[in-house]
Amino acid sequence: MGDEVSSHYDPMIAKLIVRGHNRTIAIQNLHSALEQYEIAGLVTNIEFLKAICNHPSFVAAEVETGFISKHSDDLFVERPTAPEVYAQAALGLLFLEAAASQENGGAPFDIPQTGFAAMAQRRSWGFLPSKTLGSNETADKSVTIDVLDTGLFDITVGGTPATYHSVASSWNSHTRKVTSFFPHTRLETRVIDDDEGNLTLFQQGQQFRLRCATPKWIEKALGVIDTAHSVLAPMPCKVLRVEVKAGARVKKDQVLVVIESMKMETVIRSSQDGVISRVVHQQGVGAFQNMNGVANVKQDLCKAGTALVEFEELVEPK
């Protein structure tokens, strides 16, 4: 914990090797082992590797050098985040705030009494999914929690909408896990936060990356650029070719950028019609001389989640 991983060297931080009596069992063991990885603070390709494990062609050993580009629509498909994930994230923040209040000498939950009934304490948060590819989930997801009693909550997730009544939930500060009993299921979620409003959640063998949504008036005051419709790098990569320019009007599925990652080329296409406002990362820039004095081009290295192309506006397909 605390180590810095630079993108200027081999990005591999771990190697996983599994065994099985046959290919099917080995792939099952591989997927199971990948589900046990919990790495926060930097973007990894673990979810991408899980997608490969689940792909029928990979299971059937139909693998070749163009596998990723050939099946990119399946491997990089965006799946909606379940409302329970947002609910667990909000509960985690609530418990963290309560713990901080206790450290400062306050009570974990102040529930003022009025007559014979307890007046619920209400807290609200806004979240955005932090994806490495353009996502259909661009709107804030609001979560409202009413504290009914110590460890008992009513939770409403906007957008769905979904309301969960009398959810019993607890927090383990050592494991940073929220354990909640929803009316329909029990969930145990590890919640990792940072000082920049980013959250990483590990739940049922899956990783979810969220960020706390900044109110629009604050974004306007600070001059924050809305990149909700930007195309982001799906993994650490080099930009090989840029097929568009600022001001260009593009169509859905049009090629925008060609990247190289893990020694494989991947074509990044537009998810919808729109106008390009800025090409953030151009083809390899800069130059240096090797030991023999021969000039080489140094490729521009992009971290996963970095915006490659930003859209000025969106035009809904007719």
C-alpha positions as CSV (number, residue, x, y, z in Angstrom):
1,M,0.0,0.0,0.0
2,G,1.3,3.5,-0.9
3,D,3.5,2.4,-3.8
4,E,3.4,4.5,-7.0
5,V,3.1,2.6,-10.2
6,S,4.4,4.6,-13.2
7,S,3.0,4.2,-16.7
8,H,6.5,4.6,-18.2
9,Y,7.5,1.1,-17.4
10,D,6.0,-2.4,-17.6
11,P,2.5,-1.9,-16.0
12,M,2.3,-5.4,-14.7
13,I,1.9,-5.4,-10.9
14,A,0.9,-9.1,-10.5
15,K,0.9,-12.4,-12.4
16,L,-1.8,-15.0,-11.8
17,I,-1.2,-18.6,-12.7
18,V,-3.9,-21.3,-12.2
19,R,-4.2,-25.0,-12.9
20,G,-7.0,-27.4,-13.7
21,H,-7.6,-30.9,-15.0
22,N,-8.8,-29.4,-18.2
23,R,-9.3,-26.0,-19.9
24,T,-12.8,-25.5,-18.6
25,I,-11.8,-26.1,-14.9
26,A,-8.7,-24.0,-15.3
27,I,-10.8,-21.1,-16.6
28,Q,-13.2,-21.5,-13.8
29,N,-10.4,-21.4,-11.3
30,L,-9.0,-18.3,-13.1
31,H,-12.2,-16.4,-12.8
32,S,-12.7,-17.4,-9.2
33,A,-9.1,-16.2,-8.4
34,L,-9.7,-12.9,-10.2
35,E,-12.8,-12.3,-8.1
36,Q,-10.7,-12.4,-5.0
37,Y,-8.4,-9.6,-6.2
38,E,-9.3,-6.3,-4.4
39,I,-7.0,-3.5,-5.7
40,A,-8.0,0.1,-5.1
41,G,-6.3,3.4,-5.9
42,L,-5.3,2.5,-9.5
43,V,-7.2,1.2,-12.4
44,T,-6.4,-2.4,-13.3
45,N,-7.6,-4.7,-16.1
46,I,-9.1,-7.3,-13.7
47,E,-12.7,-6.7,-14.8
48,F,-11.5,-6.9,-18.4
49,L,-9.8,-10.3,-17.7
50,K,-13.0,-11.5,-16.1
51,A,-14.9,-10.6,-19.3
52,I,-12.4,-12.6,-21.3
53,C,-12.8,-15.6,-19.0
54,N,-16.6,-15.5,-19.6
55,H,-16.4,-15.2,-23.4
56,P,-17.5,-18.3,-25.2
57,S,-14.8,-18.0,-27.8
58,F,-12.1,-17.9,-25.1
59,V,-13.6,-20.9,-23.3
60,A,-13.7,-22.8,-26.6
61,A,-10.0,-21.9,-27.2
62,E,-10.8,-19.9,-30.3
63,V,-8.1,-17.3,-29.6
64,E,-5.9,-15.4,-32.0
65,T,-4.0,-12.1,-32.1
66,G,-7.1,-10.2,-33.2
67,F,-9.3,-11.6,-30.4
68,I,-9.8,-8.3,-28.5
69,S,-10.6,-6.2,-31.5
70,K,-12.8,-8.9,-32.9
71,H,-14.9,-9.2,-29.7
72,S,-14.5,-5.7,-28.4
73,D,-18.3,-5.1,-28.4
74,D,-18.7,-8.0,-26.0
75,L,-15.6,-7.4,-23.9
76,F,-16.2,-3.7,-23.3
77,V,-20.0,-3.8,-23.0
78,E,-21.3,-1.4,-20.3
79,R,-23.6,-3.0,-17.7
80,P,-25.9,-0.8,-15.6
81,T,-24.9,-0.5,-11.9
82,A,-27.5,-2.0,-9.6
83,P,-29.2,0.5,-7.2
84,E,-28.0,-1.6,-4.2
85,V,-24.4,-0.7,-5.1
86,Y,-25.2,3.0,-4.8
87,A,-27.1,2.3,-1.5
88,Q,-24.0,0.5,-0.1
89,A,-21.8,3.3,-1.1
90,A,-23.9,5.9,0.7
91,L,-24.1,3.7,3.8
92,G,-20.3,3.4,3.7
93,L,-20.0,7.2,3.6
94,L,-22.6,7.6,6.4
95,F,-20.7,5.1,8.6
96,L,-17.4,6.9,7.9
97,E,-18.9,10.2,8.8
98,A,-20.3,8.7,12.0
99,A,-16.9,7.3,12.9
100,A,-15.3,10.7,12.3
101,S,-17.9,12.3,14.5
102,Q,-17.2,9.8,17.3
103,E,-13.5,10.6,17.1
104,N,-14.3,14.3,17.6
105,G,-16.4,13.5,20.7
106,G,-19.8,13.5,19.0
107,A,-22.4,10.8,18.8
108,P,-22.5,8.4,15.8
109,F,-26.1,9.2,15.0
110,D,-28.1,12.0,16.5
111,I,-31.8,11.0,16.4
112,P,-33.8,13.7,18.1
113,Q,-36.9,12.5,20.0
114,T,-40.3,14.1,19.4
115,G,-43.1,12.7,21.5
116,F,-43.1,8.9,21.4
117,A,-41.5,8.7,17.9
118,A,-38.0,9.2,16.7
119,M,-37.5,11.9,14.1
120,A,-35.4,10.4,11.3
121,Q,-32.1,12.1,10.4
122,R,-31.9,12.5,6.6
123,R,-28.7,12.5,4.5
124,S,-28.3,12.7,0.8
125,W,-25.4,12.0,-1.7
126,G,-25.0,12.1,-5.4
127,F,-22.8,9.6,-7.3
128,L,-21.5,9.0,-10.8
129,P,-20.1,5.8,-12.1
130,S,-16.4,6.1,-12.9
131,K,-15.9,4.0,-16.0
132,T,-13.0,3.4,-18.3
133,L,-15.2,3.5,-21.3
134,G,-18.0,5.8,-22.4
135,S,-21.1,4.8,-20.3
136,N,-24.7,5.3,-20.8
137,E,-24.9,6.1,-17.1
138,T,-24.1,9.8,-17.3
139,A,-26.7,11.2,-14.9
140,D,-26.1,11.6,-11.2
141,K,-27.6,8.9,-9.0
142,S,-29.0,10.5,-5.9
143,V,-29.2,8.4,-2.7
144,T,-31.2,9.5,0.4
145,I,-30.9,7.7,3.7
146,D,-33.3,8.2,6.6
147,V,-31.7,7.1,9.9
148,L,-34.6,5.4,11.8
149,D,-32.5,4.0,14.6
150,T,-29.0,2.9,15.3
151,G,-28.2,0.5,12.4
152,L,-31.6,0.8,10.8
153,F,-32.3,2.8,7.7
154,D,-34.7,3.7,4.9
155,I,-32.8,4.1,1.6
156,T,-34.1,5.7,-1.6
157,V,-32.0,5.5,-4.8
158,G,-33.1,8.0,-7.4
159,G,-33.3,7.4,-11.1
160,T,-34.5,3.8,-10.8
161,P,-36.3,4.6,-8.5
162,A,-35.8,2.1,-5.7
163,T,-36.7,2.4,-2.0
164,Y,-35.6,-0.1,0.6
165,H,-37.4,0.1,4.0
166,S,-35.9,-0.9,7.4
167,V,-32.5,-2.0,6.1
168,A,-30.4,-3.3,9.0
169,S,-26.8,-2.4,8.3
170,S,-23.5,-2.4,10.2
171,W,-19.9,-1.3,9.6
172,N,-16.6,-3.1,10.4
173,S,-13.9,-0.4,10.6
174,H,-11.1,-3.0,10.4
175,T,-12.2,-4.6,7.2
176,R,-14.0,-1.5,5.9
177,K,-17.1,-3.6,5.1
178,V,-20.7,-2.6,5.1
179,T,-23.0,-5.6,5.8
180,S,-26.7,-4.8,5.0
181,F,-29.9,-6.8,5.1
182,F,-32.1,-5.6,2.3
183,P,-35.7,-6.9,2.0
184,H,-34.6,-9.2,-0.8
185,T,-30.9,-10.0,-0.2
186,R,-27.9,-9.7,2.1
187,L,-24.9,-7.8,0.8
188,E,-21.4,-7.4,2.2
189,T,-19.4,-4.6,0.5
190,R,-15.9,-3.3,1.1
191,V,-15.8,0.5,0.7
192,I,-12.5,2.3,-0.1
193,D,-12.6,6.1,-0.3
194,D,-9.9,8.8,-1.1
195,D,-9.6,12.5,-0.5
196,E,-10.8,13.3,-4.0
197,G,-14.3,11.9,-3.7
198,N,-13.5,8.6,-5.5
199,L,-15.0,5.4,-4.2
200,T,-14.0,1.8,-4.9
201,L,-16.4,-0.9,-3.9
202,F,-15.9,-4.7,-3.9
203,Q,-19.1,-6.6,-3.8
204,Q,-19.9,-10.2,-4.7
205,G,-16.6,-10.7,-6.6
206,Q,-17.0,-7.5,-8.6
207,Q,-15.4,-4.1,-8.5
208,F,-17.4,-0.8,-8.8
209,R,-15.8,2.6,-9.2
210,L,-17.9,5.6,-8.3
211,R,-17.2,9.2,-7.6
212,C,-19.2,11.7,-5.5
213,A,-21.0,14.1,-7.8
214,T,-20.2,17.8,-7.4
215,P,-23.2,20.1,-7.4
216,K,-23.6,21.8,-10.8
217,W,-23.2,25.3,-9.3
218,I,-19.9,24.4,-7.8
219,E,-18.7,22.9,-11.1
220,K,-19.7,26.1,-12.9
221,A,-17.9,28.3,-10.3
222,L,-14.7,26.2,-10.5
223,G,-14.8,25.9,-14.3
224,V,-15.0,22.1,-14.2
225,I,-15.3,20.6,-17.7
226,D,-18.1,18.1,-18.3
227,T,-16.5,15.0,-19.8
228,A,-19.5,12.7,-19.2
229,H,-19.6,12.0,-23.0
230,S,-15.8,11.7,-23.5
231,V,-14.2,8.6,-24.8
232,L,-11.8,7.2,-22.2
233,A,-8.9,4.9,-22.5
234,P,-10.1,1.4,-21.4
235,M,-6.6,0.4,-20.1
236,P,-3.0,1.8,-20.0
237,C,-2.1,2.3,-23.7
238,K,-0.2,4.0,-26.4
239,V,-2.0,6.1,-29.0
240,L,-1.1,4.7,-32.4
241,R,-3.5,6.7,-34.7
242,V,-6.0,9.5,-34.3
243,E,-8.7,9.4,-37.0
244,V,-10.6,12.6,-36.1
245,K,-9.9,16.3,-35.6
246,A,-11.4,19.0,-33.3
247,G,-14.6,20.3,-34.9
248,A,-15.3,17.2,-36.9
249,R,-18.8,15.8,-36.8
250,V,-18.8,12.0,-36.3
251,K,-21.3,9.3,-36.6
252,K,-22.0,6.4,-34.3
253,D,-19.4,3.5,-34.7
254,Q,-17.0,5.8,-36.5
255,V,-13.4,5.1,-35.7
256,L,-11.9,7.7,-33.4
257,V,-8.6,6.4,-32.1
258,V,-6.5,3.3,-32.5
259,I,-4.6,2.3,-29.4
260,E,-2.0,-0.3,-28.5
261,S,-2.2,-2.2,-25.2
262,M,-0.7,-5.5,-24.1
263,K,0.9,-5.6,-27.6
264,M,-2.5,-5.6,-29.2
265,E,-4.2,-3.0,-31.3
266,T,-7.7,-1.9,-30.3
267,V,-10.0,0.3,-32.4
268,I,-12.0,2.9,-30.3
269,R,-15.2,3.9,-32.0
270,S,-17.8,6.6,-31.2
271,S,-20.7,5.3,-29.1
272,Q,-23.0,7.9,-30.8
273,D,-23.3,10.9,-33.1
274,G,-21.6,14.1,-32.0
275,V,-19.1,16.9,-32.6
276,I,-15.5,16.6,-31.4
277,S,-14.4,19.5,-29.2
278,R,-10.9,18.4,-28.5
279,V,-8.5,15.5,-29.2
280,V,-6.8,15.1,-25.8
281,H,-4.0,12.6,-26.8
282,Q,-2.4,12.8,-30.2
283,Q,-0.4,10.1,-31.9
284,G,3.1,9.5,-30.2
285,V,4.8,12.8,-29.4
286,G,8.4,13.8,-28.5
287,A,11.7,12.3,-29.6
288,F,14.8,11.0,-28.0
289,Q,18.1,9.5,-29.2
290,N,19.1,6.0,-28.4
291,M,22.6,4.9,-27.6
292,N,23.6,4.9,-31.3
293,G,22.4,8.5,-31.7
294,V,19.4,7.4,-33.8
295,A,16.2,9.5,-33.2
296,N,13.2,7.5,-32.1
297,V,9.6,8.6,-31.6
298,K,8.4,8.3,-28.0
299,Q,4.8,7.2,-27.8
300,D,2.4,9.2,-25.7
301,L,1.4,7.0,-22.7
302,C,-2.1,7.2,-21.5
303,K,-3.4,5.9,-18.1
304,A,-6.6,3.9,-18.0
305,G,-9.5,6.3,-17.6
306,T,-7.8,9.1,-19.4
307,A,-10.0,11.1,-21.8
308,L,-8.8,10.4,-25.4
309,V,-11.5,12.5,-27.2
310,E,-13.9,15.0,-25.8
311,F,-17.3,15.8,-27.4
312,E,-18.6,19.3,-27.8
313,E,-22.2,18.3,-28.1
314,L,-24.3,15.2,-28.7
315,V,-26.8,14.7,-31.5
316,E,-29.4,12.0,-30.8
317,P,-29.5,9.4,-33.5
318,K,-32.7,9.7,-35.6
